[in-house]
Amino acid sequence: MRKLFFTLMMSAGFFLAGAQHVKALVGGTLIDGFGGMPIRNSVIIIEGEKIVAVGRQGSLDIPANAEIISTEGMSVLPGLWDMHVHLMINGHSDYTYWDKTYPPLFEKVIMPASAHQLLMAGVTSARDLGGPLKESLAVRDAINRGEIPGPTMYMSGPFIQHKPYPGTEAFRWGVNGEKDARAKVKKLADAGVDCIKLIDQDQMTMAEVYAVVDEAHKHNLTVVAHSHRPEEIRRGLMAGVDCFEHTGLSSAPEYPEDVMAMIKERTAQMNLGPLYWTPTVEGLYNYEYLRDNPEELDNDSWYLDLPDSIINDIKASIAYPGRLPYFQITPTRRPTLERKINQIKEAGAVLLIGTDSGIPMKFHSQSTWHELDVWVNDFGFDPMYAIKAATYWPSVVMGVDKEVGTVSEGKYADIIAVKGDVLRHIALLQDVDIIIKHGKRYK
C-alpha cells in the first residue's frame, strides 16, 4: 500500500525536480518518537522542509532525483527538544557580573551563539525560560527567517515573579496586585511570546497567581512554573499551571505527602490533559564528578561563535569548580534527586527533557545528552521513555505536534542520526553525526 501511494504521488508530480529538493535517508534504524518498535532498514523521503514518506527498504521506492544520505548502522530519530534553556547565559559562574556586563551583546552575539551550539548538539527545538523580551523575540525570529542557525525557539521572555532581584529588571518582571499581574501577562502575549514563566509564586498573593495563569490561558499560552519549594507547587496546582520546572532546591529526601496527593489528584483529572514536569537534574547530579574531573570543561564545543574575550572570561570564572557558591549545597541535594523524580513520574506526571542549560559550567553544546544519560544510566529509565520525553511530548506541550516531534509524513524534517544503537548506548548522543532541521542539513 505504501509503495502504491508513493508511486501515485510521484506520477502526480508531487516531488519537485532537482536532487537538491529531495533527500532520502536510507538504511538506519528509525526511532520515530511515538515510542513503538524501531523501524529497521528505514527509508525517509524529504521534499523541501517536509517529510513525505516513511517506510522500509524494499517497500518504499526512492525517487530517482533524490540525494541519498546513507544511515546504515545508525540510529535515526526526531531532532531533540530541550525544554529548559537560557540563551542569555553561557556557563559563567557569576550571574551578577554577567547581568551587568553582557546585556549589550545578548541579541547579536551571546544568544545566537547559544542557539547555534544547541543545534549542533542535535537540538532542533528548544524552550527558553527567562530572558529579555526584545532580544528573545529578535533571536527567535531571526532563526525562523533563516538568518542565523539555531533550533526552533519557543520564548517566554521575562520571568513573572513577586519582585525582580536587583539588577535583573530587564528580564524579570515583578507584579503588584491582580490587575498588574494581568497587565504584565497581556503585554507579553501581545508582544508574541510562546509561553509564560512564573517563579516565586509562593511569595505572591493567590489572587496574583490566579490572575497570571488565567490571563495566560485566555491568550492560549501555557504557564511554566518553578517547583523549587513545596508551596510553589501547591499554589501552582491550585491555579492550574501546565508545567513545573526542577526537582526542588532543598535537601529534603522527598516531596511532602500533601504535595504528592495534590499532584496525584491533578494527574487523575484527564479532562485537563497531562501535567508536565521538567526535572532538570543533570546539572546537580553531575556536579561532583565535574568538580573532581574538570577536563570536560576543556571541550571546545561551547566556544562556537563566542569571541575569545567571552570564552576567556567564562574560563576564568569556572577555573575552580569546587569553590563555586552556586553548587555548595549540591552534595546534600544530589542524593534526593532520584527519589523526587520517581515520585513525580509515579504520580502520573509526564516528564520532559530540559537542562537549565547556561547555568554555571553547563553548556548548551553538552547539557541535553547529559540529561538523557542521567535518566537512563543513573536512574534506570527506559531509553525509549527518555527519547519520547525529548521528542514527542515537548511538541504536544507546545501545541505543535502536528508539525514536529516525530518522524512521520507531513511533518517538518527535523531529524538526527548517530552511529550505533542509541537505545543501548544513550551517550552516543554526545556526538550527533547527522543533523537536519526543516529539511536543511547542518551536519
C-alpha positions in Angstrom: 0.0 0.0 0.0 2.8 2.4 0.9 4.6 1.6 -2.4 1.4 2.3 -4.4 0.7 5.5 -2.5 4.3 6.7 -3.1 4.1 5.8 -6.9 0.9 7.7 -7.2 2.4 10.8 -5.6 5.4 10.6 -8.0 3.2 10.2 -11.1 1.1 13.2 -9.9 4.2 15.4 -9.9 4.3 15.6 -6.1 8.1 15.9 -6.0 9.9 18.9 -7.2 12.5 18.4 -9.9 16.2 18.6 -8.8 18.1 16.4 -6.3 18.6 19.4 -4.1 14.9 19.4 -3.2 14.5 15.7 -2.4 16.5 13.8 0.2 16.3 10.1 1.1 17.7 8.8 4.4 18.3 5.2 3.8 19.3 2.2 5.9 19.1 3.3 9.5 17.1 2.1 12.5 14.3 4.6 12.9 13.1 5.6 16.4 10.2 7.7 15.2 9.3 9.4 18.5 5.9 7.7 19.1 7.5 5.1 21.4 6.8 2.0 19.4 9.2 -0.6 18.0 12.1 0.9 15.9 11.8 0.5 12.1 14.8 -1.4 10.8 16.3 -0.6 7.3 14.3 2.5 7.2 13.7 5.0 4.4 12.7 8.6 5.0 11.9 10.8 2.0 12.2 14.5 2.5 10.9 17.1 0.0 12.0 20.6 0.8 11.2 21.2 4.5 8.8 18.3 5.0 8.8 14.5 5.4 6.6 13.0 2.6 7.1 9.3 3.2 8.5 6.8 5.8 9.0 3.1 5.2 11.4 0.3 4.8 13.9 -0.6 2.1 12.2 -2.8 -0.5 8.7 -1.5 0.2 9.2 2.2 -0.4 10.6 3.5 -3.7 13.3 6.1 -3.7 12.8 8.9 -6.2 15.4 8.9 -9.0 16.2 12.5 -8.3 16.8 12.2 -4.6 20.0 12.9 -2.8 20.8 9.6 -1.0 22.0 10.0 2.6 23.2 6.7 4.0 22.1 6.0 7.6 23.4 2.4 7.6 24.5 1.4 11.1 22.9 4.5 12.6 20.0 5.2 14.9 17.7 7.8 13.3 15.3 9.8 15.5 13.5 13.1 15.6 15.5 16.2 16.4 15.8 16.6 20.1 14.0 19.2 22.2 15.4 20.9 25.3 12.6 22.2 27.3 14.5 24.5 29.7 17.4 26.6 28.3 18.7 30.1 28.9 20.2 31.5 25.7 21.3 34.7 27.6 23.9 32.8 29.8 26.7 30.5 28.7 28.1 28.7 31.8 29.7 31.7 33.6 29.7 31.3 37.4 28.9 34.9 38.4 25.4 35.9 37.4 25.6 39.4 39.0 28.7 40.2 36.9 27.3 38.6 33.8 24.0 40.5 34.1 25.9 43.8 34.5 28.5 43.2 31.8 26.9 41.4 28.8 23.3 42.6 28.1 24.5 44.8 25.1 25.8 41.6 23.5 22.8 39.3 24.2 21.0 39.8 20.9 23.8 39.8 18.4 26.5 37.6 20.0 25.6 35.6 23.1 22.1 34.3 22.4 22.8 33.4 18.7 25.9 31.5 19.9 23.9 29.6 22.5 21.3 28.7 19.8 23.9 27.6 17.3 25.5 25.4 20.0 22.2 23.8 20.8 21.5 23.0 17.1 24.9 21.4 16.6 24.2 19.2 19.7 21.2 17.8 17.8 18.6 20.0 19.5 16.2 21.2 16.8 13.6 22.8 19.1 14.0 24.4 22.5 12.1 26.4 25.1 13.9 29.4 26.5 12.5 30.2 30.0 13.6 33.6 31.1 15.2 36.3 29.1 14.9 39.9 28.0 11.8 40.4 25.8 13.1 42.3 22.8 16.3 40.2 22.5 14.5 36.9 23.0 11.9 37.5 20.2 14.5 39.0 17.9 16.7 35.9 18.1 13.7 33.6 17.7 12.5 35.4 14.7 16.0 35.6 13.1 16.3 31.8 13.4 12.8 31.4 11.9 13.7 33.6 9.0 16.9 31.6 8.3 19.2 34.4 9.1 21.1 32.6 11.9 21.4 28.9 12.7 19.6 27.5 15.7 16.7 25.4 17.0 13.1 26.5 16.5 12.8 28.5 19.7 9.8 28.9 22.0 10.4 32.0 24.2 8.8 33.0 27.5 10.5 36.4 27.6 10.9 37.8 31.2 10.1 35.8 34.3 7.0 36.8 36.1 7.5 37.0 39.9 6.7 38.9 43.0 9.7 41.2 42.8 12.8 41.2 40.5 16.2 40.6 42.0 18.3 43.8 42.0 19.9 44.4 38.5 17.6 41.9 36.7 14.7 44.1 35.9 15.3 43.7 32.1 14.3 40.1 32.2 12.4 39.7 35.5 9.1 41.5 35.9 7.5 41.9 39.3 3.8 42.1 39.8 1.9 44.2 42.3 -1.7 43.1 42.6 -4.1 41.2 40.4 -4.6 44.0 37.8 -0.8 44.4 37.4 -0.4 40.6 37.0 -2.9 40.5 34.2 -1.4 43.6 32.5 2.1 42.1 32.6 1.0 38.8 31.1 -1.1 40.6 28.4 1.9 42.7 27.5 4.0 39.6 26.9 1.2 37.9 25.0 0.7 41.0 22.8 4.5 41.0 22.1 4.3 37.4 20.8 5.8 35.2 23.5 5.2 31.4 23.3 4.6 30.7 27.0 4.7 32.4 30.4 7.3 31.7 33.0 6.2 32.0 36.6 8.5 31.8 39.6 8.4 32.5 43.3 4.7 32.2 43.3 4.8 31.3 47.0 5.7 35.0 47.5 2.8 36.3 45.6 -0.8 36.5 46.7 -3.1 33.7 45.4 -5.1 36.4 43.6 -1.9 37.3 41.6 -1.1 33.7 40.9 -4.6 33.0 39.6 -4.5 36.2 37.5 -1.2 35.2 35.8 -2.5 31.7 34.9 -5.9 32.8 33.9 -4.7 35.6 31.7 -2.1 33.4 30.1 -4.7 30.8 29.3 -7.0 33.4 27.8 -4.2 34.1 25.3 -3.7 30.3 24.7 -0.3 30.4 26.4 0.9 27.6 28.7 2.2 28.6 32.1 5.5 27.1 33.2 6.3 27.5 36.9 9.1 26.8 39.3 8.8 24.0 41.7 11.8 24.6 43.9 9.7 24.8 47.1 6.6 22.8 48.1 4.4 25.9 48.4 5.3 26.9 44.8 3.9 23.5 43.8 0.8 23.8 45.9 -0.1 27.3 44.6 0.8 26.3 41.0 -1.5 23.3 41.1 -4.4 25.3 42.7 -4.1 27.9 39.9 -3.8 25.4 37.1 -0.2 25.7 36.0 0.6 23.5 33.0 4.2 22.5 33.6 6.6 22.6 36.5 10.3 23.0 36.4 13.1 21.5 38.6 13.1 19.0 41.4 13.5 21.3 44.4 16.2 23.4 46.0 16.1 21.7 49.4 17.9 18.6 50.6 14.7 17.2 51.9 14.6 13.5 50.9 11.2 13.6 49.2 8.2 15.8 48.5 5.7 16.2 51.3 2.7 13.9 51.4 0.1 16.6 50.8 2.0 17.8 47.7 2.1 14.3 46.3 -1.6 13.9 47.0 -2.3 17.2 45.1 -0.2 16.0 42.1 -2.0 12.7 42.0 -5.3 14.4 42.2 -4.3 16.7 39.3 -3.0 13.8 37.1 -6.2 11.9 37.7 -8.2 14.7 36.0 -7.7 13.6 32.4 -10.1 16.2 31.1 -7.4 18.7 32.0 -4.8 16.9 29.9 -1.4 15.8 31.2 0.5 17.6 34.0 4.0 18.1 32.6 7.3 18.4 34.6 10.8 19.2 33.5 13.1 17.9 36.3 16.4 19.4 35.1 18.5 17.1 37.2 21.8 16.6 35.4 23.4 19.9 36.4 23.1 19.0 40.0 23.6 15.2 39.6 26.9 15.6 37.7 28.4 18.4 39.6 30.6 16.4 42.0 32.0 14.3 39.1 32.7 17.5 37.1 34.3 19.2 40.1 36.7 16.3 40.6 37.2 15.6 36.8 37.1 19.1 35.2 38.7 18.0 31.9 35.3 18.1 30.3 35.3 21.9 30.8 38.0 22.0 28.1 35.6 20.6 25.5 35.8 23.4 22.9 32.3 22.8 21.6 31.0 25.6 23.8 33.4 28.1 22.1 31.3 28.1 18.9 30.5 31.7 17.8 31.8 33.2 21.0 34.6 35.8 20.9 37.9 34.9 22.7 37.2 37.6 25.3 34.0 36.0 26.4 35.5 32.5 26.3 38.4 33.6 28.5 36.0 35.3 30.8 33.9 32.2 31.3 37.0 30.0 31.7 38.4 32.3 34.4 35.0 32.2 36.3 35.0 28.4 36.5 38.7 27.8 37.0 38.0 26.4 40.5 34.8 24.3 40.2 34.9 23.3 43.8 34.7 26.9 45.0 31.6 28.0 43.3 28.9 29.2 45.7 26.2 28.1 43.3 26.9 24.4 44.0 27.9 24.3 47.6 24.7 22.7 48.8 24.5 20.4 45.8 26.2 17.4 47.5 23.3 17.3 50.0 20.7 17.7 47.3 22.1 15.2 44.8 21.0 12.1 46.8 17.4 13.3 46.8 17.1 13.7 43.0 16.3 10.2 42.0 13.7 9.8 44.7 12.0 13.0 43.8 11.9 12.4 40.0 10.5 9.0 40.6 7.8 10.4 42.9 6.7 12.8 40.1 6.8 10.1 37.5 4.9 7.5 39.6 2.3 10.1 40.4 1.4 10.3 36.7 3.1 13.5 35.5 4.6 13.4 32.1 8.4 14.2 32.3 10.2 16.3 29.8 13.8 16.6 29.0 15.2 20.0 29.9 18.5 21.1 31.4 18.7 24.6 32.7 21.4 24.9 30.1 23.6 28.0 30.6 23.9 27.8 34.4 27.5 27.6 35.7 29.6 25.0 33.9 26.6 23.7 32.0 27.0 24.4 28.3 24.4 24.4 25.5 26.6 22.1 23.5 26.6 19.3 26.1 23.7 19.5 28.6 20.9 17.8 26.7 22.7 14.5 26.2 23.9 14.6 29.8 20.3 14.9 31.0 19.3 11.9 28.9 22.3 10.0 30.1 21.4 10.5 33.8 17.8 9.4 33.3 18.9 6.2 31.5 22.2 5.2 33.1 21.8 6.5 36.6 18.0 6.4 37.3 17.3 3.4 35.1 14.6 4.9 32.9 13.8 3.1 29.7 15.7 4.7 26.8 12.5 4.9 24.7 10.7 6.8 27.5 13.6 9.3 27.7 13.7 9.8 24.0 9.9 10.3 23.8 10.4 12.9 26.6 12.8 14.7 24.3 10.8 14.5 21.1 7.1 13.7 21.1 5.9 15.1 24.4 7.6 18.5 24.1 5.8 19.0 20.8 2.5 18.2 22.5 3.1 20.7 25.3 3.9 23.5 22.8 0.9 22.6 20.6 3.0 21.8 17.5 2.7 18.0 17.5 1.1 18.2 14.1 4.3 19.9 12.7 7.2 18.4 14.6 8.2 15.9 17.3 8.1 12.7 15.4 9.5 11.3 12.1 6.2 11.0 10.2 4.6 12.1 7.0 3.6 15.7 6.7 5.8 17.0 9.4 8.9 19.2 9.2 12.0 17.2 8.6 13.7 17.7 12.0 15.9 14.6 12.1 19.2 13.5 13.7 21.2 10.3 13.4 24.1 8.8 15.3 26.3 5.8 14.6 25.3 2.9 16.7 22.4 1.8 18.8 21.2 4.7 20.9 18.7 2.6 22.7 21.6 0.6 24.2 24.1 3.4 24.4 22.2 6.7 25.0 25.5 8.6 25.4 26.1 8.3 21.7 24.0 11.4 21.5 27.0 13.4 22.7 28.3 13.3 19.2 25.5 13.5 16.6 26.5 12.6 13.1 23.7 13.9 11.0 21.5 17.0 11.9 18.7 18.0 9.6 16.3 20.8 10.6 13.3 21.8 8.4 14.9 19.7 5.6 18.3 21.6 5.7 21.3 19.6 6.6 23.6 21.2 9.1 25.9 18.3 9.8 
